[in-house]
Amino acid sequence: MLLLFSLKVKYPENIILLRGGHEDRQINKHMGFGDECALKLKENIDDQYSFFSRVNKLFDKLPIAAIL
């Protein structure tokens, strides 16, 4: 993710980031991202300042489609 965002900053006109099917809070929680954050980062994923919550807030701001 950091690489993609770095590339977007460096080449804003050439990089388009879109939200995919797994960038939904409920889906990535169900698919294990929430458990992984809780286990590896020892955090409460329901806390608004957790890594899990912050990443999902970022995903919420990504567009879901692009016209090329």
mmCIF file as Biopython writes it, N, C-alpha, C and O atoms, coordinates in Angstrom:
data_model
#
loop_
_atom_site.group_PDB
_atom_site.id
_atom_site.type_symbol
_atom_site.label_atom_id
_atom_site.label_alt_id
_atom_site.label_comp_id
_atom_site.label_asym_id
_atom_site.label_entity_id
_atom_site.label_seq_id
_atom_site.pdbx_PDB_ins_code
_atom_site.Cartn_x
_atom_site.Cartn_y
_atom_site.Cartn_z
_atom_site.occupancy
_atom_site.B_iso_or_equiv
_atom_site.auth_seq_id
_atom_site.auth_asym_id
_atom_site.pdbx_PDB_model_num
ATOM 1   N N  . MET A ? 1  ? 0.817   -1.176  0.000   1.0 0.0 1  A 1 
ATOM 2   C CA . MET A ? 1  ? 0.000   0.000   0.000   1.0 0.0 1  A 1 
ATOM 3   C C  . MET A ? 1  ? 0.865   1.245   0.000   1.0 0.0 1  A 1 
ATOM 4   O O  . MET A ? 1  ? 0.589   2.210   -0.714  1.0 0.0 1  A 1 
ATOM 5   N N  . LEU A ? 2  ? 1.920   1.214   0.814   1.0 0.0 2  A 1 
ATOM 6   C CA . LEU A ? 2  ? 2.782   2.391   0.870   1.0 0.0 2  A 1 
ATOM 7   C C  . LEU A ? 2  ? 3.453   2.652   -0.471  1.0 0.0 2  A 1 
ATOM 8   O O  . LEU A ? 2  ? 3.605   3.804   -0.877  1.0 0.0 2  A 1 
ATOM 9   N N  . LEU A ? 3  ? 3.853   1.590   -1.157  1.0 0.0 3  A 1 
ATOM 10  C CA . LEU A ? 3  ? 4.460   1.759   -2.475  1.0 0.0 3  A 1 
ATOM 11  C C  . LEU A ? 3  ? 3.455   2.383   -3.450  1.0 0.0 3  A 1 
ATOM 12  O O  . LEU A ? 3  ? 3.801   3.296   -4.199  1.0 0.0 3  A 1 
ATOM 13  N N  . LEU A ? 4  ? 2.232   1.895   -3.439  1.0 0.0 4  A 1 
ATOM 14  C CA . LEU A ? 4  ? 1.227   2.442   -4.353  1.0 0.0 4  A 1 
ATOM 15  C C  . LEU A ? 4  ? 0.954   3.912   -4.073  1.0 0.0 4  A 1 
ATOM 16  O O  . LEU A ? 4  ? 0.841   4.710   -5.003  1.0 0.0 4  A 1 
ATOM 17  N N  . PHE A ? 5  ? 0.849   4.276   -2.804  1.0 0.0 5  A 1 
ATOM 18  C CA . PHE A ? 5  ? 0.592   5.677   -2.469  1.0 0.0 5  A 1 
ATOM 19  C C  . PHE A ? 5  ? 1.800   6.549   -2.773  1.0 0.0 5  A 1 
ATOM 20  O O  . PHE A ? 5  ? 1.649   7.709   -3.157  1.0 0.0 5  A 1 
ATOM 21  N N  . SER A ? 6  ? 2.990   6.000   -2.605  1.0 0.0 6  A 1 
ATOM 22  C CA . SER A ? 6  ? 4.201   6.750   -2.960  1.0 0.0 6  A 1 
ATOM 23  C C  . SER A ? 6  ? 4.254   7.016   -4.462  1.0 0.0 6  A 1 
ATOM 24  O O  . SER A ? 6  ? 4.599   8.113   -4.900  1.0 0.0 6  A 1 
ATOM 25  N N  . LEU A ? 7  ? 3.908   5.998   -5.238  1.0 0.0 7  A 1 
ATOM 26  C CA . LEU A ? 7  ? 3.879   6.177   -6.694  1.0 0.0 7  A 1 
ATOM 27  C C  . LEU A ? 7  ? 2.817   7.192   -7.104  1.0 0.0 7  A 1 
ATOM 28  O O  . LEU A ? 7  ? 3.028   7.971   -8.034  1.0 0.0 7  A 1 
ATOM 29  N N  . LYS A ? 8  ? 1.681   7.188   -6.418  1.0 0.0 8  A 1 
ATOM 30  C CA . LYS A ? 8  ? 0.632   8.159   -6.714  1.0 0.0 8  A 1 
ATOM 31  C C  . LYS A ? 8  ? 1.109   9.584   -6.445  1.0 0.0 8  A 1 
ATOM 32  O O  . LYS A ? 8  ? 0.789   10.502  -7.201  1.0 0.0 8  A 1 
ATOM 33  N N  . VAL A ? 9  ? 1.871   9.768   -5.372  1.0 0.0 9  A 1 
ATOM 34  C CA . VAL A ? 9  ? 2.405   11.094  -5.051  1.0 0.0 9  A 1 
ATOM 35  C C  . VAL A ? 9  ? 3.433   11.522  -6.091  1.0 0.0 9  A 1 
ATOM 36  O O  . VAL A ? 9  ? 3.451   12.674  -6.526  1.0 0.0 9  A 1 
ATOM 37  N N  . LYS A ? 10 ? 4.296   10.575  -6.487  1.0 0.0 10 A 1 
ATOM 38  C CA . LYS A ? 10 ? 5.363   10.903  -7.431  1.0 0.0 10 A 1 
ATOM 39  C C  . LYS A ? 10 ? 4.838   11.095  -8.855  1.0 0.0 10 A 1 
ATOM 40  O O  . LYS A ? 10 ? 5.307   11.976  -9.576  1.0 0.0 10 A 1 
ATOM 41  N N  . TYR A ? 11 ? 3.879   10.283  -9.254  1.0 0.0 11 A 1 
ATOM 42  C CA . TYR A ? 11 ? 3.328   10.331  -10.612 1.0 0.0 11 A 1 
ATOM 43  C C  . TYR A ? 11 ? 1.801   10.479  -10.564 1.0 0.0 11 A 1 
ATOM 44  O O  . TYR A ? 11 ? 1.091   9.558   -10.970 1.0 0.0 11 A 1 
ATOM 45  N N  . PRO A ? 12 ? 1.289   11.592  -10.088 1.0 0.0 12 A 1 
ATOM 46  C CA . PRO A ? 12 ? -0.159  11.719  -9.880  1.0 0.0 12 A 1 
ATOM 47  C C  . PRO A ? 12 ? -0.996  11.576  -11.154 1.0 0.0 12 A 1 
ATOM 48  O O  . PRO A ? 12 ? -2.141  11.128  -11.087 1.0 0.0 12 A 1 
ATOM 49  N N  . GLU A ? 13 ? -0.456  11.941  -12.285 1.0 0.0 13 A 1 
ATOM 50  C CA . GLU A ? 13 ? -1.221  11.843  -13.538 1.0 0.0 13 A 1 
ATOM 51  C C  . GLU A ? 13 ? -1.165  10.442  -14.140 1.0 0.0 13 A 1 
ATOM 52  O O  . GLU A ? 13 ? -1.996  10.102  -14.982 1.0 0.0 13 A 1 
ATOM 53  N N  . ASN A ? 14 ? -0.197  9.621   -13.722 1.0 0.0 14 A 1 
ATOM 54  C CA . ASN A ? 14 ? 0.004   8.303   -14.326 1.0 0.0 14 A 1 
ATOM 55  C C  . ASN A ? 14 ? -0.550  7.156   -13.493 1.0 0.0 14 A 1 
ATOM 56  O O  . ASN A ? 14 ? -0.703  6.047   -14.003 1.0 0.0 14 A 1 
ATOM 57  N N  . ILE A ? 15 ? -0.851  7.399   -12.229 1.0 0.0 15 A 1 
ATOM 58  C CA . ILE A ? 15 ? -1.310  6.342   -11.325 1.0 0.0 15 A 1 
ATOM 59  C C  . ILE A ? 15 ? -2.760  6.622   -10.937 1.0 0.0 15 A 1 
ATOM 60  O O  . ILE A ? 15 ? -3.099  7.720   -10.496 1.0 0.0 15 A 1 
ATOM 61  N N  . ILE A ? 16 ? -3.601  5.613   -11.108 1.0 0.0 16 A 1 
ATOM 62  C CA . ILE A ? 16 ? -4.996  5.705   -10.701 1.0 0.0 16 A 1 
ATOM 63  C C  . ILE A ? 16 ? -5.254  4.584   -9.702  1.0 0.0 16 A 1 
ATOM 64  O O  . ILE A ? 16 ? -5.104  3.407   -10.031 1.0 0.0 16 A 1 
ATOM 65  N N  . LEU A ? 17 ? -5.639  4.944   -8.496  1.0 0.0 17 A 1 
ATOM 66  C CA . LEU A ? 17 ? -5.948  3.957   -7.467  1.0 0.0 17 A 1 
ATOM 67  C C  . LEU A ? 17 ? -7.454  3.815   -7.344  1.0 0.0 17 A 1 
ATOM 68  O O  . LEU A ? 17 ? -8.167  4.805   -7.178  1.0 0.0 17 A 1 
ATOM 69  N N  . LEU A ? 18 ? -7.933  2.586   -7.426  1.0 0.0 18 A 1 
ATOM 70  C CA . LEU A ? 18 ? -9.360  2.308   -7.322  1.0 0.0 18 A 1 
ATOM 71  C C  . LEU A ? 18 ? -9.615  1.353   -6.157  1.0 0.0 18 A 1 
ATOM 72  O O  . LEU A ? 18 ? -8.755  0.554   -5.785  1.0 0.0 18 A 1 
ATOM 73  N N  . ARG A ? 19 ? -10.794 1.455   -5.604  1.0 0.0 19 A 1 
ATOM 74  C CA . ARG A ? 19 ? -11.203 0.543   -4.539  1.0 0.0 19 A 1 
ATOM 75  C C  . ARG A ? 19 ? -11.723 -0.731  -5.191  1.0 0.0 19 A 1 
ATOM 76  O O  . ARG A ? 19 ? -12.521 -0.680  -6.127  1.0 0.0 19 A 1 
ATOM 77  N N  . GLY A ? 20 ? -11.272 -1.852  -4.699  1.0 0.0 20 A 1 
ATOM 78  C CA . GLY A ? 20 ? -11.717 -3.139  -5.217  1.0 0.0 20 A 1 
ATOM 79  C C  . GLY A ? 20 ? -12.737 -3.779  -4.288  1.0 0.0 20 A 1 
ATOM 80  O O  . GLY A ? 20 ? -13.205 -3.159  -3.333  1.0 0.0 20 A 1 
ATOM 81  N N  . GLY A ? 21 ? -13.069 -5.007  -4.579  1.0 0.0 21 A 1 
ATOM 82  C CA . GLY A ? 21 ? -14.077 -5.716  -3.792  1.0 0.0 21 A 1 
ATOM 83  C C  . GLY A ? 21 ? -13.674 -6.002  -2.366  1.0 0.0 21 A 1 
ATOM 84  O O  . GLY A ? 21 ? -14.537 -6.089  -1.492  1.0 0.0 21 A 1 
ATOM 85  N N  . HIS A ? 22 ? -12.386 -6.151  -2.103  1.0 0.0 22 A 1 
ATOM 86  C CA . HIS A ? 22 ? -11.934 -6.469  -0.750  1.0 0.0 22 A 1 
ATOM 87  C C  . HIS A ? 22 ? -11.610 -5.225  0.067   1.0 0.0 22 A 1 
ATOM 88  O O  . HIS A ? 22 ? -11.209 -5.346  1.224   1.0 0.0 22 A 1 
ATOM 89  N N  . GLU A ? 23 ? -11.769 -4.054  -0.492  1.0 0.0 23 A 1 
ATOM 90  C CA . GLU A ? 23 ? -11.501 -2.822  0.247   1.0 0.0 23 A 1 
ATOM 91  C C  . GLU A ? 23 ? -12.767 -2.298  0.927   1.0 0.0 23 A 1 
ATOM 92  O O  . GLU A ? 23 ? -12.933 -1.089  1.088   1.0 0.0 23 A 1 
ATOM 93  N N  . ASP A ? 24 ? -13.624 -3.173  1.310   1.0 0.0 24 A 1 
ATOM 94  C CA . ASP A ? 24 ? -14.818 -2.859  2.079   1.0 0.0 24 A 1 
ATOM 95  C C  . ASP A ? 24 ? -14.592 -3.339  3.511   1.0 0.0 24 A 1 
ATOM 96  O O  . ASP A ? 24 ? -14.080 -4.439  3.719   1.0 0.0 24 A 1 
ATOM 97  N N  . ARG A ? 25 ? -14.963 -2.541  4.484   1.0 0.0 25 A 1 
ATOM 98  C CA . ARG A ? 25 ? -14.696 -2.838  5.898   1.0 0.0 25 A 1 
ATOM 99  C C  . ARG A ? 25 ? -15.203 -4.223  6.302   1.0 0.0 25 A 1 
ATOM 100 O O  . ARG A ? 25 ? -14.464 -4.998  6.908   1.0 0.0 25 A 1 
ATOM 101 N N  . GLN A ? 26 ? -16.440 -4.534  5.976   1.0 0.0 26 A 1 
ATOM 102 C CA . GLN A ? 26 ? -17.013 -5.820  6.386   1.0 0.0 26 A 1 
ATOM 103 C C  . GLN A ? 26 ? -16.347 -6.995  5.682   1.0 0.0 26 A 1 
ATOM 104 O O  . GLN A ? 26 ? -16.133 -8.045  6.287   1.0 0.0 26 A 1 
ATOM 105 N N  . ILE A ? 27 ? -16.021 -6.821  4.415   1.0 0.0 27 A 1 
ATOM 106 C CA . ILE A ? 27 ? -15.399 -7.921  3.670   1.0 0.0 27 A 1 
ATOM 107 C C  . ILE A ? 27 ? -13.974 -8.162  4.150   1.0 0.0 27 A 1 
ATOM 108 O O  . ILE A ? 27 ? -13.596 -9.311  4.382   1.0 0.0 27 A 1 
ATOM 109 N N  . ASN A ? 28 ? -13.165 -7.100  4.305   1.0 0.0 28 A 1 
ATOM 110 C CA . ASN A ? 28 ? -11.786 -7.362  4.723   1.0 0.0 28 A 1 
ATOM 111 C C  . ASN A ? 28 ? -11.711 -7.789  6.190   1.0 0.0 28 A 1 
ATOM 112 O O  . ASN A ? 28 ? -10.743 -8.429  6.602   1.0 0.0 28 A 1 
ATOM 113 N N  . LYS A ? 29 ? -12.729 -7.436  6.977   1.0 0.0 29 A 1 
ATOM 114 C CA . LYS A ? 29 ? -12.801 -7.954  8.352   1.0 0.0 29 A 1 
ATOM 115 C C  . LYS A ? 29 ? -13.111 -9.449  8.316   1.0 0.0 29 A 1 
ATOM 116 O O  . LYS A ? 29 ? -12.488 -10.236 9.029   1.0 0.0 29 A 1 
ATOM 117 N N  . HIS A ? 30 ? -14.077 -9.833  7.482   1.0 0.0 30 A 1 
ATOM 118 C CA . HIS A ? 30 ? -14.473 -11.238 7.360   1.0 0.0 30 A 1 
ATOM 119 C C  . HIS A ? 30 ? -13.366 -12.092 6.735   1.0 0.0 30 A 1 
ATOM 120 O O  . HIS A ? 30 ? -13.215 -13.263 7.082   1.0 0.0 30 A 1 
ATOM 121 N N  . MET A ? 31 ? -12.595 -11.508 5.817   1.0 0.0 31 A 1 
ATOM 122 C CA . MET A ? 31 ? -11.553 -12.258 5.121   1.0 0.0 31 A 1 
ATOM 123 C C  . MET A ? 31 ? -10.243 -12.354 5.906   1.0 0.0 31 A 1 
ATOM 124 O O  . MET A ? 31 ? -9.283  -12.959 5.429   1.0 0.0 31 A 1 
ATOM 125 N N  . GLY A ? 32 ? -10.195 -11.768 7.092   1.0 0.0 32 A 1 
ATOM 126 C CA . GLY A ? 32 ? -9.033  -11.977 7.952   1.0 0.0 32 A 1 
ATOM 127 C C  . GLY A ? 32 ? -8.155  -10.776 8.213   1.0 0.0 32 A 1 
ATOM 128 O O  . GLY A ? 32 ? -7.257  -10.856 9.051   1.0 0.0 32 A 1 
ATOM 129 N N  . PHE A ? 33 ? -8.376  -9.661  7.528   1.0 0.0 33 A 1 
ATOM 130 C CA . PHE A ? 33 ? -7.527  -8.488  7.743   1.0 0.0 33 A 1 
ATOM 131 C C  . PHE A ? 33 ? -7.694  -7.942  9.157   1.0 0.0 33 A 1 
ATOM 132 O O  . PHE A ? 33 ? -6.717  -7.527  9.780   1.0 0.0 33 A 1 
ATOM 133 N N  . GLY A ? 34 ? -8.919  -7.940  9.663   1.0 0.0 34 A 1 
ATOM 134 C CA . GLY A ? 34 ? -9.169  -7.474  11.029  1.0 0.0 34 A 1 
ATOM 135 C C  . GLY A ? 34 ? -8.483  -8.353  12.060  1.0 0.0 34 A 1 
ATOM 136 O O  . GLY A ? 34 ? -7.867  -7.852  13.001  1.0 0.0 34 A 1 
ATOM 137 N N  . ASP A ? 35 ? -8.590  -9.680  11.880  1.0 0.0 35 A 1 
ATOM 138 C CA . ASP A ? 35 ? -7.928  -10.614 12.806  1.0 0.0 35 A 1 
ATOM 139 C C  . ASP A ? 35 ? -6.418  -10.454 12.765  1.0 0.0 35 A 1 
ATOM 140 O O  . ASP A ? 35 ? -5.753  -10.511 13.799  1.0 0.0 35 A 1 
ATOM 141 N N  . GLU A ? 36 ? -5.882  -10.255 11.580  1.0 0.0 36 A 1 
ATOM 142 C CA . GLU A ? 36 ? -4.438  -10.091 11.443  1.0 0.0 36 A 1 
ATOM 143 C C  . GLU A ? 36 ? -3.958  -8.817  12.133  1.0 0.0 36 A 1 
ATOM 144 O O  . GLU A ? 36 ? -2.925  -8.827  12.802  1.0 0.0 36 A 1 
ATOM 145 N N  . CYS A ? 37 ? -4.699  -7.723  11.977  1.0 0.0 37 A 1 
ATOM 146 C CA . CYS A ? 37 ? -4.339  -6.469  12.664  1.0 0.0 37 A 1 
ATOM 147 C C  . CYS A ? 37 ? -4.425  -6.642  14.169  1.0 0.0 37 A 1 
ATOM 148 O O  . CYS A ? 37 ? -3.553  -6.177  14.904  1.0 0.0 37 A 1 
ATOM 149 N N  . ALA A ? 38 ? -5.486  -7.316  14.635  1.0 0.0 38 A 1 
ATOM 150 C CA . ALA A ? 38 ? -5.649  -7.523  16.078  1.0 0.0 38 A 1 
ATOM 151 C C  . ALA A ? 38 ? -4.523  -8.383  16.634  1.0 0.0 38 A 1 
ATOM 152 O O  . ALA A ? 38 ? -3.994  -8.103  17.710  1.0 0.0 38 A 1 
ATOM 153 N N  . LEU A ? 39 ? -4.159  -9.420  15.906  1.0 0.0 39 A 1 
ATOM 154 C CA . LEU A ? 39 ? -3.127  -10.344 16.379  1.0 0.0 39 A 1 
ATOM 155 C C  . LEU A ? 39 ? -1.726  -9.747  16.288  1.0 0.0 39 A 1 
ATOM 156 O O  . LEU A ? 39 ? -0.988  -9.742  17.272  1.0 0.0 39 A 1 
ATOM 157 N N  . LYS A ? 40 ? -1.364  -9.250  15.128  1.0 0.0 40 A 1 
ATOM 158 C CA . LYS A ? 40 ? 0.003   -8.773  14.920  1.0 0.0 40 A 1 
ATOM 159 C C  . LYS A ? 40 ? 0.275   -7.417  15.546  1.0 0.0 40 A 1 
ATOM 160 O O  . LYS A ? 40 ? 1.386   -7.160  16.009  1.0 0.0 40 A 1 
ATOM 161 N N  . LEU A ? 41 ? -0.724  -6.551  15.566  1.0 0.0 41 A 1 
ATOM 162 C CA . LEU A ? 41 ? -0.519  -5.204  16.097  1.0 0.0 41 A 1 
ATOM 163 C C  . LEU A ? 41 ? -1.056  -5.057  17.518  1.0 0.0 41 A 1 
ATOM 164 O O  . LEU A ? 41 ? -0.903  -4.012  18.150  1.0 0.0 41 A 1 
ATOM 165 N N  . LYS A ? 42 ? -1.693  -6.136  18.013  1.0 0.0 42 A 1 
ATOM 166 C CA . LYS A ? 42 ? -2.258  -6.145  19.368  1.0 0.0 42 A 1 
ATOM 167 C C  . LYS A ? 42 ? -3.151  -4.930  19.601  1.0 0.0 42 A 1 
ATOM 168 O O  . LYS A ? 42 ? -2.960  -4.164  20.546  1.0 0.0 42 A 1 
ATOM 169 N N  . GLU A ? 43 ? -4.120  -4.777  18.720  1.0 0.0 43 A 1 
ATOM 170 C CA . GLU A ? 43 ? -5.004  -3.629  18.809  1.0 0.0 43 A 1 
ATOM 171 C C  . GLU A ? 43 ? -6.456  -4.066  18.793  1.0 0.0 43 A 1 
ATOM 172 O O  . GLU A ? 43 ? -6.792  -5.164  18.351  1.0 0.0 43 A 1 
ATOM 173 N N  . ASN A ? 44 ? -7.300  -3.188  19.281  1.0 0.0 44 A 1 
ATOM 174 C CA . ASN A ? 44 ? -8.740  -3.376  19.202  1.0 0.0 44 A 1 
ATOM 175 C C  . ASN A ? 44 ? -9.185  -2.773  17.876  1.0 0.0 44 A 1 
ATOM 176 O O  . ASN A ? 44 ? -9.128  -1.557  17.695  1.0 0.0 44 A 1 
ATOM 177 N N  . ILE A ? 45 ? -9.624  -3.610  16.955  1.0 0.0 45 A 1 
ATOM 178 C CA . ILE A ? 45 ? -9.940  -3.114  15.615  1.0 0.0 45 A 1 
ATOM 179 C C  . ILE A ? 45 ? -11.183 -2.229  15.597  1.0 0.0 45 A 1 
ATOM 180 O O  . ILE A ? 45 ? -11.431 -1.541  14.606  1.0 0.0 45 A 1 
ATOM 181 N N  . ASP A ? 46 ? -11.965 -2.234  16.670  1.0 0.0 46 A 1 
ATOM 182 C CA . ASP A ? 46 ? -13.141 -1.371  16.739  1.0 0.0 46 A 1 
ATOM 183 C C  . ASP A ? 46 ? -12.799 0.038   17.204  1.0 0.0 46 A 1 
ATOM 184 O O  . ASP A ? 46 ? -13.643 0.932   17.135  1.0 0.0 46 A 1 
ATOM 185 N N  . ASP A ? 47 ? -11.564 0.251   17.680  1.0 0.0 47 A 1 
ATOM 186 C CA . ASP A ? 47 ? -11.119 1.579   18.087  1.0 0.0 47 A 1 
ATOM 187 C C  . ASP A ? 47 ? -10.940 2.433   16.839  1.0 0.0 47 A 1 
ATOM 188 O O  . ASP A ? 47 ? -10.341 1.983   15.862  1.0 0.0 47 A 1 
ATOM 189 N N  . GLN A ? 48 ? -11.453 3.656   16.861  1.0 0.0 48 A 1 
ATOM 190 C CA . GLN A ? 48 ? -11.387 4.518   15.674  1.0 0.0 48 A 1 
ATOM 191 C C  . GLN A ? 48 ? -9.964  4.907   15.296  1.0 0.0 48 A 1 
ATOM 192 O O  . GLN A ? 48 ? -9.732  5.340   14.167  1.0 0.0 48 A 1 
ATOM 193 N N  . TYR A ? 49 ? -9.005  4.764   16.208  1.0 0.0 49 A 1 
ATOM 194 C CA . TYR A ? 49 ? -7.619  5.126   15.915  1.0 0.0 49 A 1 
ATOM 195 C C  . TYR A ? 49 ? -6.747  3.906   15.604  1.0 0.0 49 A 1 
ATOM 196 O O  . TYR A ? 49 ? -5.531  4.037   15.463  1.0 0.0 49 A 1 
ATOM 197 N N  . SER A ? 50 ? -7.352  2.734   15.498  1.0 0.0 50 A 1 
ATOM 198 C CA . SER A ? 50 ? -6.572  1.538   15.178  1.0 0.0 50 A 1 
ATOM 199 C C  . SER A ? 50 ? -6.113  1.587   13.719  1.0 0.0 50 A 1 
ATOM 200 O O  . SER A ? 50 ? -6.696  2.287   12.891  1.0 0.0 50 A 1 
ATOM 201 N N  . PHE A ? 51 ? -5.071  0.839   13.427  1.0 0.0 51 A 1 
ATOM 202 C CA . PHE A ? 51 ? -4.570  0.746   12.052  1.0 0.0 51 A 1 
ATOM 203 C C  . PHE A ? 51 ? -5.681  0.256   11.126  1.0 0.0 51 A 1 
ATOM 204 O O  . PHE A ? 51 ? -5.865  0.785   10.030  1.0 0.0 51 A 1 
ATOM 205 N N  . PHE A ? 52 ? -6.412  -0.751  11.574  1.0 0.0 52 A 1 
ATOM 206 C CA . PHE A ? 52 ? -7.509  -1.315  10.786  1.0 0.0 52 A 1 
ATOM 207 C C  . PHE A ? 52 ? -8.529  -0.229  10.424  1.0 0.0 52 A 1 
ATOM 208 O O  . PHE A ? 52 ? -8.935  -0.126  9.267   1.0 0.0 52 A 1 
ATOM 209 N N  . SER A ? 53 ? -8.940  0.572   11.395  1.0 0.0 53 A 1 
ATOM 210 C CA . SER A ? 53 ? -9.924  1.628   11.140  1.0 0.0 53 A 1 
ATOM 211 C C  . SER A ? 53 ? -9.371  2.708   10.219  1.0 0.0 53 A 1 
ATOM 212 O O  . SER A ? 53 ? -10.073 3.202   9.336   1.0 0.0 53 A 1 
ATOM 213 N N  . ARG A ? 54 ? -8.133  3.064   10.427  1.0 0.0 54 A 1 
ATOM 214 C CA . ARG A ? 54 ? -7.534  4.115   9.590   1.0 0.0 54 A 1 
ATOM 215 C C  . ARG A ? 54 ? -7.379  3.662   8.142   1.0 0.0 54 A 1 
ATOM 216 O O  . ARG A ? 54 ? -7.637  4.432   7.216   1.0 0.0 54 A 1 
ATOM 217 N N  . VAL A ? 55 ? -6.960  2.417   7.948   1.0 0.0 55 A 1 
ATOM 218 C CA . VAL A ? 55 ? -6.824  1.898   6.585   1.0 0.0 55 A 1 
ATOM 219 C C  . VAL A ? 55 ? -8.200  1.856   5.906   1.0 0.0 55 A 1 
ATOM 220 O O  . VAL A ? 55 ? -8.326  2.188   4.727   1.0 0.0 55 A 1 
ATOM 221 N N  . ASN A ? 56 ? -9.210  1.453   6.649   1.0 0.0 56 A 1 
ATOM 222 C CA . ASN A ? 56 ? -10.551 1.398   6.061   1.0 0.0 56 A 1 
ATOM 223 C C  . ASN A ? 56 ? -11.103 2.780   5.758   1.0 0.0 56 A 1 
ATOM 224 O O  . ASN A ? 56 ? -11.838 2.942   4.784   1.0 0.0 56 A 1 
ATOM 225 N N  . LYS A ? 57 ? -10.772 3.769   6.556   1.0 0.0 57 A 1 
ATOM 226 C CA . LYS A ? 57 ? -11.180 5.143   6.238   1.0 0.0 57 A 1 
ATOM 227 C C  . LYS A ? 57 ? -10.517 5.599   4.943   1.0 0.0 57 A 1 
ATOM 228 O O  . LYS A ? 57 ? -11.122 6.304   4.136   1.0 0.0 57 A 1 
ATOM 229 N N  . LEU A ? 58 ? -9.269  5.187   4.759   1.0 0.0 58 A 1 
ATOM 230 C CA . LEU A ? 58 ? -8.564  5.517   3.522   1.0 0.0 58 A 1 
ATOM 231 C C  . LEU A ? 58 ? -9.226  4.805   2.333   1.0 0.0 58 A 1 
ATOM 232 O O  . LEU A ? 58 ? -9.434  5.412   1.283   1.0 0.0 58 A 1 
ATOM 233 N N  . PHE A ? 59 ? -9.554  3.524   2.503   1.0 0.0 59 A 1 
ATOM 234 C CA . PHE A ? 59 ? -10.236 2.787   1.440   1.0 0.0 59 A 1 
ATOM 235 C C  . PHE A ? 59 ? -11.567 3.436   1.082   1.0 0.0 59 A 1 
ATOM 236 O O  . PHE A ? 59 ? -11.953 3.454   -0.087  1.0 0.0 59 A 1 
ATOM 237 N N  . ASP A ? 60 ? -12.275 3.973   2.087   1.0 0.0 60 A 1 
ATOM 238 C CA . ASP A ? 60 ? -13.576 4.599   1.845   1.0 0.0 60 A 1 
ATOM 239 C C  . ASP A ? 60 ? -13.442 5.819   0.937   1.0 0.0 60 A 1 
ATOM 240 O O  . ASP A ? 60 ? -14.405 6.193   0.267   1.0 0.0 60 A 1 
ATOM 241 N N  . LYS A ? 61 ? -12.284 6.436   0.903   1.0 0.0 61 A 1 
ATOM 242 C CA . LYS A ? 61 ? -12.080 7.627   0.085   1.0 0.0 61 A 1 
ATOM 243 C C  . LYS A ? 61 ? -11.641 7.312   -1.347  1.0 0.0 61 A 1 
ATOM 244 O O  . LYS A ? 61 ? -11.654 8.194   -2.205  1.0 0.0 61 A 1 
ATOM 245 N N  . LEU A ? 62 ? -11.258 6.073   -1.607  1.0 0.0 62 A 1 
ATOM 246 C CA . LEU A ? 62 ? -10.857 5.685   -2.962  1.0 0.0 62 A 1 
ATOM 247 C C  . LEU A ? 62 ? -12.080 5.591   -3.872  1.0 0.0 62 A 1 
ATOM 248 O O  . LEU A ? 62 ? -13.142 5.139   -3.441  1.0 0.0 62 A 1 
ATOM 249 N N  . PRO A ? 63 ? -11.936 6.011   -5.118  1.0 0.0 63 A 1 
ATOM 250 C CA . PRO A ? 63 ? -13.061 5.873   -6.052  1.0 0.0 63 A 1 
ATOM 251 C C  . PRO A ? 63 ? -13.309 4.396   -6.394  1.0 0.0 63 A 1 
ATOM 252 O O  . PRO A ? 63 ? -12.395 3.572   -6.352  1.0 0.0 63 A 1 
ATOM 253 N N  . ILE A ? 64 ? -14.561 4.086   -6.732  1.0 0.0 64 A 1 
ATOM 254 C CA . ILE A ? 64 ? -14.892 2.693   -7.048  1.0 0.0 64 A 1 
ATOM 255 C C  . ILE A ? 64 ? -14.855 2.410   -8.544  1.0 0.0 64 A 1 
ATOM 256 O O  . ILE A ? 64 ? -14.980 1.258   -8.961  1.0 0.0 64 A 1 
ATOM 257 N N  . ALA A ? 65 ? -14.687 3.446   -9.347  1.0 0.0 65 A 1 
ATOM 258 C CA . ALA A ? 65 ? -14.638 3.250   -10.797 1.0 0.0 65 A 1 
ATOM 259 C C  . ALA A ? 65 ? -13.907 4.422   -11.451 1.0 0.0 65 A 1 
ATOM 260 O O  . ALA A ? 65 ? -13.740 5.490   -10.861 1.0 0.0 65 A 1 
ATOM 261 N N  . ALA A ? 66 ? -13.484 4.184   -12.672 1.0 0.0 66 A 1 
ATOM 262 C CA . ALA A ? 66 ? -12.831 5.229   -13.458 1.0 0.0 66 A 1 
ATOM 263 C C  . ALA A ? 66 ? -13.276 5.115   -14.913 1.0 0.0 66 A 1 
ATOM 264 O O  . ALA A ? 66 ? -13.506 4.015   -15.415 1.0 0.0 66 A 1 
ATOM 265 N N  . ILE A ? 67 ? -13.395 6.243   -15.576 1.0 0.0 67 A 1 
ATOM 266 C CA . ILE A ? 67 ? -13.698 6.265   -16.999 1.0 0.0 67 A 1 
ATOM 267 C C  . ILE A ? 67 ? -12.399 6.523   -17.742 1.0 0.0 67 A 1 
ATOM 268 O O  . ILE A ? 67 ? -11.737 7.536   -17.517 1.0 0.0 67 A 1 
ATOM 269 N N  . LEU A ? 68 ? -12.041 5.614   -18.617 1.0 0.0 68 A 1 
ATOM 270 C CA . LEU A ? 68 ? -10.801 5.733   -19.374 1.0 0.0 68 A 1 
ATOM 271 C C  . LEU A ? 68 ? -11.099 6.118   -20.806 1.0 0.0 68 A 1 
ATOM 272 O O  . LEU A ? 68 ? -10.179 6.267   -21.610 1.0 0.0 68 A 1 
#
